[in-house]
Amino acid sequence: MEKSDCKTDASSRRNKRLVLTIRQQRFIDGAVFIGPSCVMFVLLFLIPVVSEFLYSFTNWNGVDPTFDILWFANYRRAFQDGTFWTSMWFTVKFSVCVVVASNVLAFFWAYILSKDIPFRNFFRAAIYVPRIIGGVILGYLWRFIFQEAFVQFGNATGLAWFAQDWFTTPESSFWALVIVMTWTLSGYLMLIYSAGLSSIDRGYYEAATIDGASKLRQLKDVTLPMMRATITRCLFIAINWAMCLYDTNISLTSGNPFRSSEGVTMNIYQTAFRSKQIGYGSAKSMIFVVILVAIAFAQIRLTSRKEVQL
């Protein structure tokens, strides 16, 4: 009897060691998969954000090893900075125009190219090409188009809208940026909308056709409700890219004329690195982050309510 108990205890200990070994192996396997991502997240996101938050309470210039603690003085200064809020208002107007225009255009292209038409894959690739080109190159490319191609086309056709000098007035610079960003973003969003359209069961359209629904009615009552989640994702992407405009802003308008086309990210860069006011620039960026988080939270609440109603 005692031998049997000893064998049972030994077997139990071996099983426990085996279970522990399996758990350890699973932990190691999981760490191998998510470890690099966690390290990159800490190094490239968490540490910079925390550092920037701490710098926002100082007057560090990015060079000197010493600095003074100003506490909330940088934030008070930012709230009284007219150029900062002018660039913020420019960014908001720009984002609204780009988000609406790019999503409408992208959905239009996706809807048209979802039909069985010749060369539709070629057109999809052609519309997507602008996304492959870098933002700085796009800015210089479109600067040439606005200053040379559009002007010559306007002079040849007598269309004054094309022949105008696109970078001498705040209004024309604004719309130049909107055109370029819409053209760049719509191709990427088109692919997302195309994937969403292809995932809709054809049976819904067949049932709607049998019930006598027109194409417009099918678009309104079948396509758009089924695409609500896709539209939400595209809105998130468009808002993020439009609000964080920088590279195209630098190469296309450089904030001119008289900083009237300067986005908020460009304003933060000018403050932090051109003026060597890292602390003040960090305070501006923290305010901008809070605004972005508020916008994202509001959008999540709004879209989630609509999905529940659906």
C-alpha positions as CSV (number, residue, x, y, z in Angstrom):
1,M,0.0,0.0,0.0
2,E,2.8,2.4,0.9
3,K,4.6,1.6,-2.4
4,S,1.4,2.4,-4.3
5,D,1.1,5.8,-2.4
6,C,4.8,6.6,-3.2
7,K,4.2,5.8,-6.8
8,T,1.2,8.0,-6.9
9,D,3.0,10.9,-5.2
10,A,5.9,10.6,-7.6
11,S,3.6,10.5,-10.6
12,S,1.8,13.5,-9.3
13,R,5.0,15.5,-8.9
14,R,6.1,14.5,-12.4
15,N,2.7,15.7,-13.8
16,K,3.0,19.0,-11.9
17,R,6.5,19.5,-13.3
18,L,5.2,18.6,-16.8
19,V,2.3,21.1,-16.4
20,L,4.7,23.8,-15.2
21,T,7.0,23.1,-18.1
22,I,4.1,23.4,-20.6
23,R,3.0,26.6,-19.1
24,Q,6.6,28.0,-19.2
25,Q,6.8,26.9,-22.8
26,R,3.6,28.6,-23.7
27,F,4.8,31.8,-21.9
28,I,8.1,31.7,-23.9
29,D,6.2,31.1,-27.2
30,G,3.9,34.1,-26.4
31,A,6.8,36.3,-25.4
32,V,8.7,35.5,-28.6
33,F,5.7,36.6,-30.6
34,I,4.6,39.7,-28.7
35,G,8.0,40.6,-27.1
36,P,9.4,42.5,-30.1
37,S,6.2,44.5,-30.6
38,C,6.1,45.4,-26.9
39,V,9.7,46.6,-27.0
40,M,9.1,48.7,-30.1
41,F,5.9,50.1,-28.5
42,V,7.9,51.1,-25.4
43,L,10.9,52.5,-27.3
44,L,9.1,54.3,-30.1
45,F,5.8,55.4,-28.4
46,L,5.6,55.1,-24.7
47,I,9.0,56.6,-23.8
48,P,8.7,59.5,-26.3
49,V,5.2,60.4,-25.1
50,V,6.1,60.3,-21.4
51,S,9.3,62.3,-22.2
52,E,7.4,64.9,-24.2
53,F,4.8,65.2,-21.4
54,L,7.6,65.9,-18.9
55,Y,9.4,68.3,-21.2
56,S,6.2,70.3,-21.5
57,F,6.7,71.6,-18.0
58,T,10.2,72.9,-18.7
59,N,12.0,75.5,-20.8
60,W,14.4,73.0,-22.3
61,N,15.8,74.1,-25.7
62,G,16.9,70.6,-26.8
63,V,20.6,71.4,-26.5
64,D,21.6,72.6,-23.0
65,P,21.9,69.9,-20.3
66,T,20.1,72.2,-17.8
67,F,16.6,73.6,-17.8
68,D,14.1,75.2,-15.5
69,I,10.8,73.8,-14.3
70,L,8.0,76.1,-15.5
71,W,5.1,73.9,-14.5
72,F,2.0,75.1,-16.5
73,A,3.5,78.3,-17.9
74,N,4.0,76.7,-21.3
75,Y,0.3,75.6,-21.4
76,R,-0.9,79.1,-20.5
77,R,1.3,80.5,-23.2
78,A,0.0,78.1,-25.7
79,F,-3.6,79.0,-25.0
80,Q,-2.7,82.7,-25.6
81,D,-0.7,82.0,-28.8
82,G,-2.7,83.3,-31.7
83,T,-0.6,81.6,-34.4
84,F,-1.1,78.2,-32.7
85,W,-4.9,78.5,-32.7
86,T,-4.9,79.9,-36.2
87,S,-3.0,76.8,-37.4
88,M,-5.4,74.7,-35.3
89,W,-8.5,76.3,-37.0
90,F,-6.8,75.8,-40.4
91,T,-6.3,72.1,-39.6
92,V,-9.9,71.6,-38.5
93,K,-11.2,73.3,-41.7
94,F,-8.8,71.3,-43.9
95,S,-9.7,68.0,-42.2
96,V,-13.4,68.5,-42.6
97,C,-13.0,69.2,-46.3
98,V,-10.6,66.3,-46.9
99,V,-12.5,63.8,-44.9
100,V,-15.7,64.5,-46.7
101,A,-14.2,64.8,-50.2
102,S,-11.9,61.8,-49.9
103,N,-14.5,59.4,-48.5
104,V,-17.2,60.5,-51.0
105,L,-14.7,60.2,-53.9
106,A,-13.3,56.9,-52.7
107,F,-16.8,55.3,-52.2
108,F,-17.8,56.6,-55.7
109,W,-14.7,54.9,-57.3
110,A,-15.2,51.7,-55.3
111,Y,-18.9,51.5,-56.2
112,I,-18.2,52.1,-59.9
113,L,-15.3,49.7,-60.1
114,S,-17.3,47.0,-58.2
115,K,-19.3,46.6,-61.4
116,D,-18.1,44.3,-64.2
117,I,-16.5,46.9,-66.4
118,P,-13.4,46.5,-68.6
119,F,-10.0,47.3,-67.2
120,R,-11.4,47.8,-63.7
121,N,-8.2,46.4,-62.1
122,F,-6.1,48.8,-64.1
123,F,-8.2,51.7,-62.9
124,R,-8.0,50.6,-59.3
125,A,-4.2,50.4,-59.6
126,A,-4.0,53.9,-61.2
127,I,-6.2,55.4,-58.5
128,Y,-4.1,53.8,-55.8
129,V,-0.7,55.0,-57.2
130,P,-0.7,58.4,-55.4
131,R,-0.6,56.5,-52.1
132,I,2.7,54.9,-53.0
133,I,4.4,58.2,-53.7
134,G,5.8,60.0,-50.6
135,G,4.2,63.1,-49.3
136,V,7.2,65.3,-49.9
137,I,7.5,64.2,-53.5
138,L,3.8,64.7,-54.0
139,G,4.1,68.2,-52.7
140,Y,6.8,69.2,-55.2
141,L,5.0,67.3,-58.0
142,W,1.7,69.2,-57.4
143,R,3.5,72.5,-57.0
144,F,4.8,72.1,-60.5
145,I,1.3,71.1,-61.7
146,F,-0.3,74.2,-60.0
147,Q,2.3,76.6,-61.2
148,E,2.9,75.3,-64.7
149,A,0.4,72.9,-66.0
150,F,-2.7,74.5,-64.5
151,V,-1.7,78.0,-65.5
152,Q,-0.9,77.0,-69.1
153,F,-4.2,75.0,-69.3
154,G,-6.1,78.0,-67.9
155,N,-4.5,80.4,-70.4
156,A,-5.2,78.1,-73.3
157,T,-8.9,77.5,-72.4
158,G,-9.6,80.9,-70.9
159,L,-10.6,79.4,-67.5
160,A,-9.4,81.9,-65.0
161,W,-9.8,79.4,-62.1
162,F,-7.0,77.3,-63.4
163,A,-4.8,80.2,-64.5
164,Q,-4.7,81.8,-61.0
165,D,-1.5,81.9,-58.9
166,W,-2.3,79.1,-56.4
167,F,0.1,80.1,-53.7
168,T,-0.4,83.9,-53.3
169,T,-3.6,83.9,-51.3
170,P,-4.7,82.0,-48.3
171,E,-7.9,80.7,-50.0
172,S,-6.1,79.3,-53.1
173,S,-3.3,77.7,-50.9
174,F,-6.0,76.1,-48.8
175,W,-7.8,74.5,-51.7
176,A,-4.5,73.4,-53.3
177,L,-3.7,71.4,-50.2
178,V,-7.3,70.0,-50.1
179,I,-7.0,68.9,-53.7
180,V,-3.7,67.2,-53.2
181,M,-4.6,65.4,-50.0
182,T,-8.0,64.2,-51.4
183,W,-6.3,62.9,-54.5
184,T,-3.7,61.1,-52.3
185,L,-6.1,59.6,-49.7
186,S,-9.0,58.6,-51.9
187,G,-7.0,55.7,-53.6
188,Y,-6.2,54.0,-50.3
189,L,-9.8,54.4,-49.0
190,M,-11.1,53.1,-52.3
191,L,-9.4,49.7,-51.6
192,I,-11.1,49.5,-48.2
193,Y,-14.5,50.4,-49.6
194,S,-14.0,47.8,-52.4
195,A,-13.3,45.1,-49.9
196,G,-16.4,46.1,-47.9
197,L,-18.6,46.1,-51.1
198,S,-17.3,42.7,-52.1
199,S,-18.2,41.2,-48.7
200,I,-21.9,42.0,-49.1
201,D,-24.0,39.0,-49.9
202,R,-25.4,39.3,-53.4
203,G,-28.6,37.7,-52.1
204,Y,-29.6,41.0,-50.5
205,Y,-29.5,42.7,-53.9
206,E,-31.4,39.9,-55.6
207,A,-34.2,40.1,-52.9
208,A,-34.3,43.9,-53.3
209,T,-34.6,43.6,-57.1
210,I,-37.4,41.1,-56.8
211,D,-39.2,43.6,-54.4
212,G,-38.9,46.3,-57.1
213,A,-36.2,48.4,-55.5
214,S,-34.3,50.7,-57.8
215,K,-30.5,50.9,-57.9
216,L,-30.6,54.1,-55.9
217,R,-32.9,52.5,-53.3
218,Q,-30.6,49.5,-53.1
219,L,-27.7,51.8,-52.5
220,K,-29.6,53.6,-49.7
221,D,-31.3,50.7,-48.0
222,V,-28.8,47.8,-48.6
223,T,-25.3,49.0,-49.5
224,L,-24.8,51.9,-47.0
225,P,-26.2,50.1,-43.9
226,M,-24.1,47.1,-44.7
227,M,-21.0,49.3,-45.1
228,R,-21.4,51.2,-41.8
229,A,-18.4,49.5,-40.2
230,T,-16.2,50.1,-43.2
231,I,-17.3,53.7,-43.4
232,T,-16.3,54.1,-39.7
233,R,-12.8,52.7,-40.4
234,C,-12.3,55.0,-43.4
235,L,-13.4,58.0,-41.4
236,F,-10.9,57.2,-38.7
237,I,-8.1,56.9,-41.2
238,A,-9.0,60.0,-43.1
239,I,-9.3,62.1,-39.9
240,N,-6.0,60.8,-38.6
241,W,-4.1,61.6,-41.9
242,A,-5.8,65.0,-42.4
243,M,-5.2,66.2,-38.8
244,C,-1.6,65.1,-38.9
245,L,-0.7,66.7,-42.2
246,Y,2.9,67.7,-42.3
247,D,5.1,66.5,-45.2
248,T,2.9,67.7,-48.0
249,N,2.3,70.9,-46.2
250,I,6.0,71.6,-46.0
251,S,6.8,70.8,-49.7
252,L,3.6,72.3,-51.3
253,T,3.0,75.6,-49.5
254,S,5.5,75.8,-46.6
255,G,2.8,77.5,-44.7
256,N,2.7,80.5,-47.1
257,P,1.4,83.0,-47.6
258,F,2.2,84.5,-44.2
259,R,1.7,81.2,-42.4
260,S,-1.9,81.2,-43.4
261,S,-1.7,77.6,-44.7
262,E,0.3,76.3,-41.7
263,G,-1.1,73.1,-40.2
264,V,-0.9,72.5,-36.4
265,T,1.8,69.8,-36.8
266,M,3.9,72.2,-38.8
267,N,3.4,74.9,-36.2
268,I,4.6,72.6,-33.5
269,Y,7.7,71.6,-35.5
270,Q,8.5,75.3,-36.1
271,T,8.2,76.0,-32.4
272,A,10.1,73.0,-31.1
273,F,13.0,72.7,-33.6
274,R,13.3,75.9,-35.6
275,S,12.9,78.1,-32.6
276,K,14.6,75.6,-30.3
277,Q,11.7,75.6,-27.7
278,I,11.3,71.9,-27.0
279,G,9.4,72.5,-23.8
280,Y,6.9,74.9,-25.4
281,G,6.5,72.7,-28.5
282,S,5.9,69.7,-26.2
283,A,3.1,71.6,-24.5
284,K,1.5,72.4,-27.8
285,S,1.7,68.8,-28.9
286,M,0.1,67.6,-25.6
287,I,-2.8,70.0,-26.3
288,F,-3.1,68.6,-29.8
289,V,-3.1,65.0,-28.5
290,V,-5.9,65.8,-26.1
291,I,-8.0,67.3,-29.0
292,L,-7.3,64.2,-31.1
293,V,-8.3,61.8,-28.3
294,A,-11.5,63.9,-27.8
295,I,-12.4,63.7,-31.5
296,A,-11.7,59.9,-31.6
297,F,-13.8,59.3,-28.4
298,A,-16.7,61.4,-29.9
299,Q,-16.6,59.5,-33.1
300,I,-16.5,56.1,-31.4
301,R,-19.6,57.1,-29.3
302,L,-21.5,58.4,-32.3
303,T,-20.8,55.4,-34.6
304,S,-21.4,52.8,-31.9
305,R,-24.8,54.3,-31.2
306,K,-25.7,54.2,-34.9
307,E,-24.5,50.6,-35.2
308,V,-26.7,49.6,-32.2
309,Q,-29.7,51.3,-33.8
310,L,-29.0,49.4,-37.0
